[in-house]
């Protein structure tokens, strides 16, 4: 259960131009509310229909009093341009605009002209520099509008979450990991708060949690999650101690914010100082809605958090790591799946992916690369233990990232694909990923636009919602894996 993302409470306000029949807008609003109920969407119906500014004040007060934090402004007819756009100015939360299609009455006394009204509504929103969510085709029947509202809800969740988010870091980043370093200017532009700390701050807080009376219960929960033989019982106390340290730090340091994400340094000093790798603990926290990104990747943590709000599910952060060997491709992919070799790659991290997203053979193990680096050659792994390893379970995914580049500009990418049911024959939390036209996307987006090696992964296809979130955040450069028929600007036409 995700406990660190907003609960969206929707409200709907109908508007009516005073030269149109108000009853038409009210009947259409009631039909939308009924259609929402059929779709399982809970929405508060404001009974004040807005024709003028006084109506607007009354309606906004009503939805606020009802606890609504996201709002639908419904043009049941042409709508009054000034008060309907002032609703977005007065309401503290995401606002969607949609309009009624004709067809539920005659075209003399039953025509609403909301198709026309949406144009002036959009014009007036722009004049007032107000941002609002407007669906791809914002005019429809009650059932159509209900579907649009359903698509608005996860977008609203992400926007609400970001407006109340603090990212807490324990760093600095590891040496030679400049890819995880980015200007924090972009966070402030998004309204996200940040608190930066030292690894020593975390170590001091960790030591203060020694013998915490809650530790045994956390250890029992770890044993239940992993099962016999799939973890190191002698390390559970240390891991539980870190889990409680991070959760207590989040509660004590969130300040004026409601939600928290972490970006923590996890090597090279961490395992020797703490006595274990933090990966499994990180996986447990993100499974509950608290991202803990690796290697002080601030925008990785931010991206993870957005994905959780949009999907309502846990996420992970992975390296866009290694190519799939040709022999593996020929044996397990070619002729079985409609992908070229260059459409595939392996997504990997040491062990931060939640156990619920790994295949059944997953287990807490040791970090092979860290063992080579930090412990004596040919020795038994000691403090490099603590990674959660296993092949990532097959299924649909969305690979995405929101990043602030070296010039301080926000940019993003989104690519939908899948994890294939193919054994990786490798170590770590890892999967064989397939994204259509990945080779071109890799060269002309990831490399060309200088994205880092970390990407966030949502478990399902959520590109549409993520695209809308990034648009609402004012991100102008949103890249995606373009089809062959649509070349990238930097793609050589003679290649």
Helices and strands as residue ranges (DSSP letters): E 10-15, H 22-38, E 43-45, H 53-65, E 70-75, H 81-90, E 94-100, H 114-127, E 133-140, H 142-163, E 165-171, G 178-180, H 185-190, E 193-198, H 199-208, H 215-226, G 233-235, H 236-253, E 259-264, H 269-274, H 279-287, E 292-293, G 294-296, H 298-311, E 315-322, H 326-332, G 341-343, E 344-349, G 355-357, E 363-366, H 368-374, E 385-391, E 395-404, E 410-419, E 429-434, H 438-441, I 442-447, E 454-458, H 463-472, E 477-480
